[in-house]
Amino acid sequence: MTPRSPATDTARNVLGPDFAGAVHIPGDPGYDEARTVFNSMIDRRPAVVAQCAGEADVARALRFAREEELEVAVRGGGHSVAGMALSEGGLVVDLRRMSTVDVDREARSARVGGGATMSDLDRATQPYALATTGGRVSTTGVGGFTLGGGSGWLERAFGLACDNLLAAEVVTADGSTVHASAQENPELFWALHGGGGNFGVVTSLTLRLHDLPAMSMALLLFRPENGPEAVRTYRNVMESAPDAAGGACIYITGPPEEWVPEAMVGRLVCAVLVTCAGTEAELREVAAPLLALEREAEVIDAIPYADLQCMLDDPPGMRNYWSAEYLDGFPDEAAAAFCAAAATMPVPSGSQHVLFPMGGAVARGPADYPLPWRSSPWAVHPFGVWESEAGDEEAKQWVRRVRGDFVPWASGAVYLNFIGREGQERVVAGFGEHAYERLSRVKARYDPDNVFHLNHNVKPAVAEV
Ligand SMILES: Cc1cc2nc3c(=O)[nH]c(=O)nc-3n(C[C@H](O)[C@H](O)[C@H](O)COP(=O)(O)OP(=O)(O)OC[C@H]3O[C@@H](n4cnc5c(N)ncnc54)[C@H](O)[C@@H]3O)c2cc1C
C-alpha cells in the first residue's frame, strides 16, 4: 500500500472545500476503482486521484500538484495501453465526471466533455442521425482518442476524428484556460491535431458532425486455411471501394455466440468486416466479391452506428500489449505474411490480429498535421489481449514478431495511439521530424516545464541564446 505522504494528507484539505468533484487518496473506499485502467497489467498507486467536475477543479488540481511537486497524469477513458493515465505516487487529473455531450443540431457540432467516452458521444448524436469518426470500442475516451488522431470505421468518409475538431478548451500547466480554434491560438490548435495530451488538460472538444442516415455491416467468418483468399479479396475490394466503405480483416478466437458454428468456437478464425455508411443494399454491392467466397458464418445487416461501435467491446480486466505498423502497400507477399502471423497468435485468447484499410478522406486530410502515417494505404495492428501473467511473454513476443514481419512494407511512421512505450525514436517517427520540432516549440510556449509528460512525449524546445 502507498504510504500516506504529507501531500496525500493535505490533498483533501486543500482541494476539498471548493472542489466540486471527489478526491481519493490511498485507503479511501473508492481509491482502487479510481486507479483501475483498461489494461490490467497496469498497477500504479497515485498519491491523489482528483476526480474533477469542471474546469475550475482541473485548475485547482494542477496548482496543488505543482505546489506539492507531484507528478501529473491526466485520465480520460483510461485506454492508453501503457497506462499513461496513471502516475505512481503522483496526482491524477481524472476527467471521467466531465462527460457531458451537447449536440448543436443546427451547427452540426457537438461540445464534448474532456472525460466523455465514445459511447457518450455516439448515443448523444444518434437521435439526430448525426455522427463523427469515433474509436471502434465504446469505452475509449474521446479526449485521448481525438488528440492522438482518432481512427474509426467512418474515417474514410469523414476523416480522422481530429480532422473534425473545431475548437478546444485547454487548462494549461499554470492553471489558466486557453481557447484554441483556427482563429484563436492557432498553433496550439494545430498541435491538438495529433500531438496528444502534451499541451494541457483539454476540458472540452467541439467536434464537427456529419449526416449518417444509414449504417450497415457484413461480418464474414472464414476458416484459417481460407484466410489468404479472403484477405486478398478484401484488399482488392477496398482498393476501389467508395469512401463510405471501411472495416478490417481481423484474426480472432471464435467467440461463443449463437451465429458462430461450434467447430469455430475457441479456434483461430479469419473475420472480414465490411462497414458501410449507407444501406444494406449499398453494402452488398461493395462487398460482392467477398460475398461470392465460401464462408462458414455471416451477419449482414443494417445497424445503428452506436450499436456497431459496441460490437467489439472487450471485457475489462484483461492484460494488453499492442503495436502497429503503417504500410506503403499491401502486395500478395504482405497478405501472406499477415495470414502466416495469425497462425502464431496465442489462441484461445482475446488477442486480435488486425488489418485496417486507410485511404479516402484520411489520405486527403490536411498534410501538415503531425500525422505522417495518414498517407499510408494500410495498417497492421497486432493487438495482444490475454488473461493471466503466465501469458505475458508469449503475447508480447507475438506482437513484437508481427512488427518485425512487416518491416519490408512499413513506412516507419506509426499512429501513436496504437502503440505503448516503444522509445523516443518511435515517438518522433509518429509525429514526423519536422512536425515534432514544431510541436516542441508549441510545447515550450504552453508547457515549458513538461508537466504533461505522461504521454507520447514532446520535449519543450530549448530557447536559443
Ligand atoms: C479496446 C481499445 C480499442 C481501441 N480502439 C481504437 C480505435 O478504434 N481507434 C483509435 O484511434 N484508437 C483506439 N484505441 C486507442 C485509443 O485511442 C488510445 O489508447 C487513446 O489514447 C485512449 O484515450 P483515453 O482517453 O481512453 O485514454 P487515457 O489512458 O485516459 O489517455 C490517453 C492519453 O491521452 C491523454 N488524455 C486523455 N484525455 C485527455 C484530455 N481530455 N486532455 C488532455 N490529455 C488527455 C492522457 O493523459 C494520456 O496521455 C483503442 C484502445 C483500446 C483500449
The ligand as an ORCA input file, in Angstrom:
! r2SCAN-3c Opt
* xyz 0 1
  C     -10.025     -1.592    -26.555
  C      -9.410     -0.410    -27.252
  C      -9.805     -0.097    -28.531
  C      -9.256      0.997    -29.187
  N      -9.673      1.284    -30.465
  C      -9.183      2.370    -31.083
  C      -9.650      2.734    -32.372
  O     -10.504      2.091    -32.952
  N      -9.112      3.807    -32.957
  C      -8.148      4.560    -32.353
  O      -7.718      5.553    -32.945
  N      -7.681      4.234    -31.137
  C      -8.174      3.165    -30.486
  N      -7.700      2.838    -29.253
  C      -6.570      3.577    -28.717
  C      -7.026      4.832    -28.028
  O      -7.404      5.816    -28.978
  C      -5.859      5.418    -27.214
  O      -5.449      4.497    -26.248
  C      -6.267      6.720    -26.561
  O      -5.127      7.369    -26.088
  C      -7.226      6.468    -25.432
  O      -7.698      7.646    -24.875
  P      -8.348      7.581    -23.434
  O      -8.777      8.940    -23.079
  O      -9.321      6.457    -23.375
  O      -7.108      7.062    -22.568
  P      -6.263      7.619    -21.357
  O      -5.381      6.471    -20.986
  O      -7.124      8.196    -20.311
  O      -5.431      8.761    -22.022
  C      -4.500      8.520    -23.040
  C      -3.550      9.705    -23.154
  O      -4.290     10.858    -23.524
  C      -4.217     11.857    -22.510
  N      -5.555     12.441    -22.363
  C      -6.731     11.780    -22.335
  N      -7.747     12.646    -22.274
  C      -7.187     13.885    -22.241
  C      -7.722     15.193    -22.183
  N      -9.040     15.403    -22.142
  N      -6.847     16.235    -22.166
  C      -5.518     16.041    -22.238
  N      -4.963     14.817    -22.302
  C      -5.797     13.746    -22.308
  C      -3.744     11.112    -21.262
  O      -3.032     11.923    -20.383
  C      -2.858     10.039    -21.845
  O      -1.564     10.530    -22.104
  C      -8.258      1.773    -28.549
  C      -7.878      1.456    -27.253
  C      -8.449      0.380    -26.602
  C      -8.037      0.045    -25.198
*
